[in-house]
Amino acid sequence: MTTNWSSDIAIAPQGALDRISARINRRGKRAFGVLKTTNEYVGVVGPREFEIWERQKRAIHARGRVEAAQRGSRLEVSFITPARTRVLVSVFYVLYALVAAGIATRQPDPTVSVQEVAVSVVGALVIAGIFVGGAQSQRKDLRAFLEEMFADVRR
């Protein structure tokens, strides 16, 4: 696991895991009882490891572990793309290619022109840019959540 974020904190490993457990899997305030007004984080916490993601933005997960260190603990976190997300993005692009090919080969001219290929490629790149931007935003939000959670006990 490649570490993307780490922090030395001045609490015991179990205290760090307890703090994570207390801050996730809670339903936040909602506008009109339905609409989320802030990010809500969910996840799982094990004996030494944890995994956190935003309730509705599941593309990026923060997977981390807590190690005992002198006078506290060390948090090491990697921001990962789960297998489910990779499969869904792959399926999306296969369907995109099929639809683009279907549109390009419609009647009355079933040949595929360079212009049609270029438009399809540009469309795929725009969608990839949207996906990458969303992933960066989710990483930033997860990092901010972790930093805020342990801001008062950092060494």
Secondary structure, 3 states (H helix, E strand, C coil): CCCCEEEEECCCHHHHHHHHHHHCCCCCCEECCCEECCCCEEEEECCCEEEEEECCCCCCEEEEEEEEECCEEEEEEEEECCHHHHHHHHHHHHHHHHHHHHHHCCCCCCCCCHHHHHHHHHHHHHHHHHHHHHHHHHHHHHHHHHHHHCHHHEC
